[in-house]
């Protein structure tokens, strides 16, 4: 099953974060995300839009998706730029959920305006 067809599942405290070799495999399933392994492992991607309104519409779509998946990213907004950072705080590192949400966020970018 493709990563974007999966759904996030709740992580329990005490569950170990992904091993680096598992992160590397899952990186092949998402595009243009940066993997940061300094300290707590995170995924990060910057999205650029034509204006503030488009950036905020995207943020709203990401927020709706995050609520559906019950996995919430950190988002940083600066006029027409949105930086999304994913990590699983309960396990202090990356889980498969982070890669699932990254893939689904990328799919939001390919949907026409007004699509859900």
N, C-alpha and C positions, 0 to 999 in steps of 0.2 A: 504494500500500500504506500502510495506517495505521501510524503510528509504533510502536504497541504490538505490531504484527505483525512488526516487524523484529528483528534480533538485533545485538548489539554486535559490532564488528569491531576487531581490534587496531590501535592507532594507532602509527605509527612516529615516533620523534623527528625533528624537522624538518618534520613536517606542520603547516601553520598552523592555529591555532584558527579557529573559525567567525567570519565577519564579522558585524557587528552586525545587518545586514538579514536574514541567515540565522537568527540567534538570534531576532529578532522574529517571523519566520514560524513557527519551531518552537514559540515560546511559545504560539501559538494552538492547539497540539495537546496541551498539558498544562494542568491546572487548579490554580490557587491556589499555584503555585510562584513564588517571588520571584527575579528576575534581578538579580544584583549585578554592576555593571560597574566597581566601584572596584578597582583593582589587577587581580589575576587574576579573570576572569569566573567566577561560580559560580551555581548554582541552589540554592535552599534552601526547605525546607518544614517546618513544625512539625505534628506529629501528636499529638493528645491522646487518652488512653485513660482508662477508669474507674479503673484501678489499675496498680501496678507489674508485676504478672504479665502483664496484657494487653499492656503496653508491651514487655516482654521477648519475648513470643510474636511480636509484630510484628517486632521486631529480628531474631529468628531467621529469620522468613520472608524478610526483606530480605537477610539474609546468604546464605541458600540461593539466592535469585534472583541476587544479585551474583556468586556463584560460578558459577552456570549461564551467566551472560552474560560472565563474566570482566571485569567492570567494577565497581569497588568504591567505594562512597560513604564519606564520613566521617559517623559517627553520634554524636550527643551525647544522653545519656540523663539525665533528671532526674525520678525517681519515675514519674509517669504521662505524661511528655512525651518525645517523641523528635524531635530535629531532625536532618534528613538534609540533607547538603550534597554536591552533585555538581560535579565539575570533572575535566578530564582532565589529570592531573599531567604526563604525558609531553610535552604540547604547551603547558602553562602557560595553559590556557584551556578553553573549552567545545568539545566535539565533538558530533556527532549522537548518539554513545553516551550522553551525559549525558541527552539528551531521551528516548531510547529507555528508559533505565532509570527515569527519572522517571515516564513513562507506565505502565510495568509495575509500579512501586511503587504507584501510584494504583490499579491493578487489584487489588492485594493487599487494599486496603481494602474492596473491594466483594465479596470472596469470603466466603462464610459460614465460621464457625469450623470448623476441621478440614479445610477444602478446601486443596488444594495448588496 
